[in-house]
Amino acid sequence: MKTEAIVDLTGSWRLAKVQGADLSEGGSAPAAEGLEWMDAAVPGAVHYELVKHGKLTNPFESTEAAFAAEWVAQSDWVYVKTFSFHAGDSADQYLYALKFDGIDTFSDIWLNGQRIGQTANAYRSYQFEVPSAMLKPEGNELLVHVKSHYRMIEGKIPAAEQMARTGSPSGLLGKSLIRRYQRSFFTNSSLLNLGTGVLGIGVHKPVSLLRYPKTRIAESYFAAETMTEQEASAFVEIKLVKEAGASQALKVEATLWEAEAGAGKPAASAVETVYGDSVTLPLRIGQPKLWWPRGYGRQNLYRLMIRVYDGDTLLHETEKKVGLKRVEVVRELPNGRKTFFIRVNGRKIHARGSNLIPVDYLKVHDTWDAYERLFWIMHNSNHNMLRIWGGGAVETDAFYDRCDELGIMIWQDFFLHSNVYPDYDPEFVEEFRLESVELVKRIRDRASLGILCGGNEQMEGWDEWNWKAEMDRFYGEPLIAGLLPDIAQKLCPEIPYVINSPHGGKMAQSAVEGDMHNWGNFYNATKDPQFVTETCWNLESYSRPETLKASMGLDVEEFTERGWHKQWKERTSIALLTKFPYSAYHNVATLRDYLRALEIEQSQADYHALSMLRLRSSSCSGILYWSLNKGGPLFGFGCVDYKGYPLMSYYAVKKVFSDTLIGVYRDVDDIRIVASNLTAEPLHGEIRITHMNADGADLKRWQIPVSVQPDFTGNVFDIASYYSEIADRTREIVHVEWLVDGSVISDDTLYFCTIAEFAAASEPVSATAAPSGPASWTLELETASVSKMVLLESNQKLLFSDNYFTLVPGVKKRIDVTLLEQTGGDEVLLTAASLDAEQYSQRLVLQM
């Protein structure tokens, strides 16, 4: 007998706006008569339904539309769903509950005219027990009264003045008081980037009716204790709920099976007679198969089955996948020097990954297909870590399943973000405690869980953002320094707890100790930080034209006339950026040109900074890019746009995150070559160095044998005083290739000017394509002159093994191409061109 969702309550509901402040607080459900009903989707958001029914201008459309949508979150709304229930003859053997995976945010829940529960926290799931007698075979009415965010915190506002939090509930004030998606509040900026924020509201996660046995497994926790090649010891803690009058002695059995194995002998098992409501069962696994992050070994998983019996009668069973791993954070080297790195199963891990932003600005989550595409994007770019940051949201069990399977370690923040919080309010503290306990219990025995962290940028704010001049103390500090570490220690002491991100010694933003948010410019990349949990360049880029059209109704072809930037600012409140310090690529003739120029600037800046962290920062053991995805169509950061198109910076990140990487740079007059090998094996091969001009003529060549040991990053070759040999900085490059067994495993190009100044290719890029599988192809590219940036573009959403790279003569570059999503008709069209030489572009039709 298992816990089952017997009625799926997602899909079509009815939705209406209701008037008045105390609609359901008086003991009766809101009256359904006389309301203006519309069809609505659950999961969803009220704004989307209003837009669909012509009652609201799309709030993404413009600054004016965003401000005009504020009334939605200030209002009360009623969702209604009618459903059937057929229990059969065994109804009395079970208990029933309505489960809400999430509601944004405050609500009362009514079933058949009776209030069964309330919600006050979008980070929590809620389960309300329903007597079977309350359920009817037909015509059950489930009503959810979602209450105004603003109205529900009115009584809390006066006390918030002590935290210097005043003003609109859509800003810092509401962010402090309302437990919902933190980064969607407007705090001088927002993910929407339209000069204001828009707060989502509604039933934004799935709803179902559950059935479960009266005596059941309430929760379980699996963890490894010791591991050798011969044997691992682990334990599983189990808590039970017993039916009144049930047998005092129950048999509890835990069995561990290799996840990929079929029927056969289990890897371990234990059984015990239990007289109380909890038990800890030891498990010993012979020849254990460990779980490793991507790049360090296999992602071995086991199936853990737990069963409860009364005699020989099975009462309840649960099953989940677990992994054998031990994780620790190392903070000091043997010589006493401070450090910060993650060790898994005794091995130092070089973390490479990014920060995830909720994929939908209003309803937070999207379809599973959208997440699968994101995982494909992460896997393609060599991610082995993902930070669920404090400004974000709780992800689904399926999401964590994929992290387990792909070897993507999770750095999990608790949901506190760049703000102070009312630790003086017992009601808030208890709500936050329940939220945090639920989060830890959900993910604590995940193979992928690596770090629990007390939130984002509270300590930095206290150190650097003038909070000390605004308030009498650090509000929220007791949460990150007391409450959260206590929860972590009690519920999963095997997982390291980090007090906040960033955190350090003398100051939170220390490069010497702890982790750092390496925002801004190239200089910050020279600080040799221990571990970087956020890094990006400090300007902005936006989503692709296709995404702006789909999300905002903005057609870039309407922004082509002289003075278009005034029209742009009037619509979005965003001023034109005119500084391009990394690329000098000032092509802003039209909005389309401007969007591309920003991408070029971002990718150039990101590659310079990230490669500095990877290749020339010997203390740095982790790089988490800010951010993987854009949280809104105009959000300024991220290497994947709001609709999931990989941007130019994505391919810069992908390159730096490779297991093997070579780089070339100028040090005064010397040319230095550095290499990094993060594989487990030594690499024996050669480095091929070519000094050439823009036309592709070789000026000088070097071929150097090289052996690079595992976990090595450092200098492998110098060309002394060679800079003086460069006659024309705008027409000469030094191109470096690292070859193993005759194949290039990494390459890099040293320019002696900005990319805008370098001479454009005078010859076309030649491209051929052949199918390599269902919805996948192989390209071969060649050029007769230096292409400073190859541009591969399509009418579909494609994923490339490389893009936006330098291509030199004499190299036949192979590119693997995969269709992520069909977005532009039946044909897959691909254009291969070179930056500033698009007149030579070649168009291909890729056969499906």
N, C-alpha and C positions, 0 to 999 in steps of 0.2 A: 504494500500500500504506500503510495507516494502522495506528496502534496501536489495538487493539480489545479491548473487554471481551467475550470470547466465552462466558463462563459467569458468570451473575449468581448470586452466592452469598448474597444477602440472603434474608429470609423465614424459613422454619421451620427451626430447629435443635433439637438436644436439649441439655439442661443438667443438670448434677448437681454437688452439693457433694462435694469430695474431702477426705480427711483427710491430715495429715502435712505436714511442712515441706519435704521434698526430693523431691517426687513425680516431677518430670521432669528434675531436674538431674543424675541419675545416668546418663543416656544412653539411657533407654527411656521410652516414652510412659506416662502414667498408665494403669493397668489400668481397662478399662471395665466389667469384670464386677463384679457385686455393688453397683453404685451405684444410687441412687434417682433415676431419670431423669424429667425433665418436658419438655414441649414449651416452646420459647422462641423469641422473635423476635429477629432481627438485621436492622437496628440495634435495640438495646434496652439494658436495664439489669437486673441480677439481681434487684433489689428488686421491680420490676414483675412479674416472672415468679413470684416467691415469693408476692406478694399474689394474683395471678391463680389460683394453685394452692392457696390457703388455708394457706400455710406461714408467712405473715408478716402482721401487722396493718399496714395502710397507714401508713407512717411520717409521712405528712402529717396524719394524723388528730388527733394530740395530742402534747403534750410527752412523755407516757409512751411512746407508740408510737415517737417519734423516738429516744429513748434505747434502747428495746428493739431497734431495728434496727441498732445499732452492730456486732453480730457479723457482719453480712453482708460488710462491707468488711474485716473481720479474717480472713475465711475464703478458701480456695482453691476455684476453680470450674473445671469443664471444659465447654466447648462442643464439640459434634460435629455435623458435616454430611457427608452422603454425596452424591456427585455423579458425573455421567457426563462423559466427554470423548471427543469424536470429531473427530480432527484431519484426517482425509482423507489423500490422497496427498502433500500438500505440507507435512507436519509438519516435515520437516527444514529447510525454508526459514525457519522462524521460531524465535524464542525465546519462552518462556512464563514468566509470573511470577504469583504470588498477591499481590494488592494489598489491603492493609488500610488503609482511609481513616483509621481510628483505633481504638485499643483503650485502655480505661481500666483499668489503666495498664500493669502489668508482666505479661508473658506469655511462654510458649514456644509455638511453632507447629510442629505435626507434620502431615506428609502421608504417608499409607500407612506409618506406623510409623517415619518418619525425621524428625528435627528439622531444620527448614529455616530457622528464625530465631527471634529474640527481640524483644520490645518493652519499652521502659522510659519512654515519654513519650506521654501522651495528646494532646499538641499536634502530634505528628508523624504522618505517614502512612508506611507501610512497604511495600516491594515486595521480595519474595523470589523469586529466579529458581528455576525448576523445570525440570530436564531433561525433555524430552518422554518419555524412557524411564521416568520415574517415574510417569507418568500412565497410567491404565488406561481402556479404553473404558467400563467400568461399575464401580461399587463403590469409587470413590476415597473415602477417609476423611480428612477434614480435622478436626484436633483442635486446639483452642486452650485451653491451660491458663492461666487468668487467676489471678494470684497475689495473695495478701493484701497490701494496701497497707502494712499495719503491719509484717508480717514482712520485707518487702523493704527497709525503711529501718533495721532494728534496728542494723546495724553503723555507721550514720551518726549515731546519736543522741548518743553521748558527745561527739563533736567539736562538735555544735551548741550545747553549753553556752556556748561562747565568744561566741555571738550572743545569749545570754540566751533561747534557745529550748529549753524543756523542757515536760514535761507530755504530754498526749495527742497522738498523731499526727493526730487529727481537728481539731486547732487550729493555732496558729501554727507549731508544730514541723513538722507534716506539710506545711503550706503552704510552708515554706522548702525542704523536702527532696524533695517529690513534684511532678513536672511534670504537673499536671492542673489542671482548672478551679479557679482560685485562690479565687474568692469563695464557693465552696461549703464551705470550711473554716469552723469556728466560731472567731471571734476577738472574743469578747464579744458578738457578734451574728452572725447568718447570714441568708441570703436566706430560709431556712425560717422564721425568727423564732419558733421554739418553744423557745428556751432551749438548743439544741444544734444541731449540724450533722449531716447524714447524707451520707456520701461515696458517690457512685455507683461502680459497678464493673461491668465486662462489656465485650462487644463492642458499642460504642455508635455505630459508623459502618459504612457499607457495605463489603462484601467482594466481590471479583471475581477471575476468572482472566483475565489479559491475554495477548494475542498481539501480538508486534511483530517487525519485520524485524531481521536481525542487523546490518546497517548502517543506522543511523537517526539522526535528529535528536534529540539528547539534551536540549537546551534552547535557547531563543531569547529575546532581549530587544530590544524596539522602543522607541525614544524619539525625540522631535522635538528638533531643535537650534535652527534659526532659522525664523521665520515672518514673512512679509509677506502683503499681500493677493494678490500675484501668485504667490508661490512659497514653499514650505516645504521645508526640508531635514531629513531624518531618517536614522536608521541602524537596522540590525538586526544584532545580534550572534548568531552561530549556533555551537553546539558540536555535534560529531558523535561518534558511536561507530562504529568501523569493524570489520567482521568480519575475523578473522584471514585473511590471504591475499587480501583485497579489493584492487581496483585502487587504485593510489596516487593517481591523478588522478580526482576526482569533480567533477561539475558541480553547483553549488548555485545555486538560483534563488529569489528573493523577489519576490512580486508583490502589489501593493496595489490593492484594488478598493473603490469606494464600497459600503458595506454595503447600502444600499437600492437600488442600481442593479442592473439585470439584466446579461445578457451584453453585452459591448461592450469598449471600449478600457479597459485598466487605468489607474488614477491614477498608478502608478509601477511600475517593475520594475528589477531588477538581477540579473546573473548573473556567476558567477566560477568558474573552475576552481580546486579546492582540493586541495592536496597534503598538508596536515596535518589536524588535527582541529578547527580553528576558522577562522572567517572573519567579517569585518564588512563588510556590504554597504551602500553609501550609496543613499539614495532621494531623488529630487527630485519634489515634487508640485506641479503647476501649479494655480493657482486653488484653494488648499487650503480645505477646510471644517473649521473648528476645532470641538473639543469644548468645551462650556461647562457650568458648573454650572447647575442649574435656576434660571430667572429672569434669566439673563444671555445666553441665546442657545440655539441648538439643540444637542442631544446627538449631533453627527455622529460616526459611527463608520465605520471602514474594515475590510475583511476582509484579513488578511495571510495569504497562502498561501506556504509554504516547501516546496520540493521538492529532493530529492537524486537525481541520476542517475548511473549508470555507463554512459557513452556515451548511447544513447537509451533505456536501460532505467530506468524509474522504480523507485527502491528504497524511498523513504519520503516521506510528505508530512504536513504538519501545517497546521492552520488555526485562527486565532483572530481576535477583533475587537480593534482598537486605536483610539486617538483621538489627534488632533493637539492637544497642549496643552503649555504651559510654566507651571510653578507655582513661586512663590517666597514666602518669608516676609520681610516688611519689618519691621525692628526699630528704625529710626531715621528721623525726619522730617528734611527739609532744614535745619531750624533746630537740630538736635541733640537735640530732645526724643525720649524713648523711646516706642516704639509697638510694636504687634504686630498685623499683619494679613496676610491671604493675598491674593496677587495672582495671577490666572490670565490668561494671554495678555495681560499688561500692564494689566489692569483690577482695581481693588480689589474684593474680594468681601466682602459682609456675610453671614457664615455664620449659618445658622439651622438647628438640628437638635437631636439628642439623643444619649444614650448607649444602646447596645444591651446588654441582659443576655441571656445564653443562655435560650432560650425554654422549656427543660425542665430542671428542677432536677437530675434524676438522670441522664438520658441526653443532656443538653446540647442536642441538636437535636430538631426535630419534623418533621412532614410538610412537603412543599413547599407544600401548600395553606395551611398556617398561616403560612408566610413570605410567600406572596403576599398574604394578608390584611394582614400587617404593612406590606408595601410600599404597599398601597392606603391604609392609615392614614397612613403617612408622606407620601405624595404629596398626600393630601387636606389635610394640615396644613403644606404649603409647605416641607417639608424640602429643604435643599440640602447638608446635611452630616450624616454619621453617624459617631460615634466608636465604634470597636471597642476597648473599654477593656481595660486590663491585667488586670482580674479576670475577663475573659470567655473566649472560645474562638474557635478558627479557624473561619471560615465557609466555605461551599462555593463552588465556581466559579460555580454558578448564582446564588448570592447576589450575588457581585460583578458578574455579568452585568447583573442588574437595577439595580444602582447605576450602572453605565455608562449604561444605557438611560434611566434616570430623572433623570440629572444630580445624583445624590447623592454629593458628595465624601466620601471616606473619610479620617478621622483614625485611623490604625492604630497602636495601642499594641503594643509587644512585651509578652509576658505575664508581667509582674512587677506585683505588686499589694500596696501598703500593708504592706510587710514587708521584712525583710533576707534575704539569700541567701548561701549558702556559696561565696563566690568563692575560698576557700582549697582547695576540693576539685576537683582536675583533672577527675575523672569528671563532676561536676555541670556544670562550666564547658563541657566538650566537648559534653555533651548539650544544654545551653542554646544553644551556638553552632550545632549542627546544626539544632535547632528554628528558630532565628532565620533562618538561611540559607534553609531551606526556605520559611519564610513569605515572605521578601522575593522569592525567585525566583518564587513563585506569583503575586504580586500586583503586581510592580514595573512592568509595562507596562500595567496597567489604566488606562483613561482616567480613572476616578474617584479614583484614589489621589492624595491631596493632601499628607499629612503622615505621616512615620514618627516615632514617639515612643518613648522608652526606658522606658515603663512608667508606673504610676500611684502617686503619693503616696509614693515612696521619699524624695525630697528633703524633702517636707513632714514626713514622719515624723522625719527626722534633725533638722530645724529645730525642730519644735514638740511632738513626742510623747515627750519625755524619753528617747529612745534613747541620747543622749550620756551619761546617768547610768547606763545599763544595760550598755553595752558599750564596748570600748576604741577602736573605729573604726566607720566606716560600711560594714558588710558588704553587698556588692552594688554599691557605687559603681563599682568597676572595670568592671562589666558595662555600666552606662548611660553611663559617661564614656569608656570605652576600647573594649571589644569591639563594642558595638552601632553606635557611629558609624563604626567601621572597616568593619563589614559594609555599612552603608548607603552609605558613600562608594565602596566597591569595586564593589558590585552595582547601585546605582542612584543615582549622584551627582546626577541631575536632580531627585530628590525631596528636599525639605528634611527634615532630622533635628532633632527637638526632644528635649533631653536627658531630660525628665521632665515629667509633668503633675500638679500645677502646677509651674511654675518661674518664677523672677524674678531680681531683682537681689540686694538685701541678704537677702531671704528668699524661699522658694519661693512663699509666698502673698502675693506683692506685687501690688497693683493698679496699680503704676506701670510695671512691666516684665514681659514674658512673659505667660503665661496664668494664670488663677486659678480655684480651685474656690470658687464663691460660695455656700457652704452657709449655711443658717440663716435669719436674719431679714431684715426690711426694711432694717435699717441697712447690711448688707453690700452691698445694691444701690445704696447712695449713694456708694460708694467710687470710682465711675467706672473700673472695671477695663478693661484693654486688650482682653482676650479671655477669655470665660468658658467653660471646658470642662466644668464641672459647676455646676448651680444648681438649688436646690429649697428648699422651706420645711422647717423642722426638726422637725415632728411626724410623725405617721404616718397613713396611710389603708390600707385593705385591699381585697381583691378583692370583686366583687359577690356577692350571695347565691347566684346560680346557680353561680358558680365555686367558692365554698366548699362547696357541696353536691357538685359533681362531683369536686373534688380531695380534699376532706377528709371527705366524708360528714357535713358539719355543716349542720344544718337550722336556720336562724335563727328559725323559728317555735317552736323549743324554748327560746328565750332571751327570754321575754316577761314572766315573772313578776318581781315586785319582788325585787331581789337577784340578777338574772341575771348581773351583772358578776362575782360571785363564782364562779359556774358557768363563765363565760368564762375567768377567770384560772386556775381549776383545770385546765381543759382545755388552755389555750394558754400559760400562764405570762405572759400579757400583762396588765398593769394597765390599768385604765380611764383614759383621758386626760380630764382635766377642764378644761384650759385651751384656749380657742378665741379667741385674741387678735385675729384678723382679722375673723371673722364674728360672734363672740359667740353662735353658734348652738349652744346647749347642750341640744339635744333628745336625751336618752339614755334615754328611757323603755324602749325595747327594743333588742335588738341590731340589728335592721333600721334603726331610727331612728338609732342610733349610727353605723352604717356610712355612712349618708347625711350625717350631721352632719360626719363626718370629711372626706368628699368636698367638702362645701361649704367647710369651713375651708381645705382644701388648694387648691381652685380660687381662692378669694378671695386667699389669700396668694401663690400663684403669679402671679396676674394683676398684683397690686400690684408685686411684685419684678421680674417680667419686663418689664412696661411701663416701669418705671423704667430698666432697662438699655437698652431699645430707644429710648425717647423722651427720656430725660434724662441719658444717659451718652454724651457726644459722643466719648469715646475708644474706646468699646466697638465692635468690629467683628465680634464673634462671640458667639453665645449657644447653648450646647449644654445642653439640659435634662437633668437627672438625675431619673429615667431614662425612656426611652421606655416600657419594659414592666416589669412586676413579675417578679422572678426566682423567686417562690414565691407561693402563694395569700395569705400573710399578710405578704409583704415590704412595708415601710412606705412605699416611694417608687415612683414610676412613674405615668404617666398612662394606661396601658393595662393592664388587669388580667391575671392569670396565664393566663386562657383567651382573651385577646384582646378583651375588651369595652372600648371607649373610655370612660374615666371623665370626670367633670366637668372635671378639670384639662386633659384633652386639648384641650377646646374653648377653654380660656383660652390654652394654648400655640399652638393653631392661629391664634387671633386675633392674637396678638403677632407671629407669624411671617409675617403677610400682607405682600405687597409694599407696600401702602399702609396706614397706620395713623394714627388720630387719637386724642388723649387729652386729658382735661380734669382739672385738679387745682386745689386751693386753695393759694395762697401767702399766708399771713397773711390779709388780707381781700380779696386780689385773686383773680379766677378767671382761670387761664391755660390757653390752648389750644395744644397742640403737635401737629405733624404730621410724618410720615415718608414719603418717596417713594423707594423703592429700585428703581423702574423706570428705564428708559433714556430716558424721555420726560418733558418738563414736563407738569404736570397743571393745567389751567385750569378753575376751577369756583367753588364757593361753600361757605361754612360756614354751616349753619343751627343756631342756638342757641336752645333753648327752656327757660325756667324754668317749671316746672309743679308742680302739687300731685298728691298720690296719686290723687285722683279723675280726673285727666286734664285739669283746667282749666289753660289757658295763663295764666301770670302776666306773662310778658314774652317777646318774641321779638327776635332779631337775625338778620340775613341779610347776610353779609360776602363780597364777592368775594375770591378768593384764587388765587394762582398758586404752585405748589410745584415747584421745579426738581428734576431728577434727582439722586439721591444726597444729597438734603437731609433733615436731621432738625433740627427746632428750633421755636421759638415762632412762632405765626402770628397770635395775637390775644389781647388782655387785656381783661377787664372790671374796671376799677379799683374797689376798695372795695365790691364787690357782696355780699360775705358778710354784711354787716350788714343786707342787705335780706331775708335768710332769716328768716321769722317762726317756723316750726316745722320744726326739723331732722329730725324723724321723718316728715314728710309732704311734703317738697319736694325736688326734684331739679333739676339742670341737665343737659339732654340735648343732645349735640352730634352733628351729622351732617355728613359731608363728601360733597358731591355733585359729580360730573363728568358733563356732558351730561344733567343732570336725574336721574341715578341715584345712590343712596347707595353709596359705595365703602368707607366705614368709619364707625363711630359709637362713642360712649362716653357713659357716664353718671356724673355726680358725685353721690354721696350725701353727706349731711352727718351721717350716723350709721352704725353697723354695719348689715349687712343684716338681722340679727335684729330690730333696733329699728324698722326702717322699716315703715310700715303696709302690711298685706297688701292685695292686690287685692280690690276689692269686686265685680268683675264677672268672668265666665268668659273664658278665652281661647278664641276661636272658631277652629276649624281645618277646612279642607277639603283633600281629597287627590285627585290624579289621576295615573294611570300616566304615566311619561315614557319608559319603555323596559323591557326585560326585567329584572325584579327591581329596578326603580327607580321613584320617585314624586316628585312635586312637591307640597309642602304650601304652603298660604297661611294665615297666622296674623294675627289681629287681636285687639285688646282695647279695651274702653271705659274702662279705668282702668289705672294703672301696674302692670305685673307685674314685680316685682323680680327674678324668675328664672323663665323659662319652662322647664318640665320636659317633655321628650319621651321617653317610655319605651315599651318594646316587649317582647313575649315572644320576639322574635328578636334576633339580633345585627345591629344596623343602624349605618350610618355616615351622619352628617348633615353638611350644609354648615355648620350652626351649631346649637348647643344650649346650654341653661343660660345664657340671655342675658336682659337687660332688654328688655321690649317696652312701648312707649308708645302711647297713643291716636293715631289719625291715620296710623299706619304699617301698610301691608299687607306683612308680612314673608314673603318666599319662601324656602323651605327645600328643598334637594335631598336626597333620601333614597335610599340604596343598601343592598341586602341583602348584608351581609358573609358571614353564615353562617346557615343555617336550624337553629335550636337549640330551638325550642319548638312543634313540631307543624306542621300544614299551613298554618294561617292565619297571616297577619301582622297582629297586633293592635297598635295604637298608641294611647297615651293622651297627650293634651295637657293640661297643668295649669299652675298657678302656685304657686310655693312659698308655703306657709302658707295656701293657698286651694284645697286639693285637692278640697274639696267641690264645686267648680265644674268638675271635670275632664270632658273630652270624649273619648269612645272611638271610634276609627275602625277599620274593617277595610280594609286595603290590598289591593286586588285584584292578584293575581299575573299 
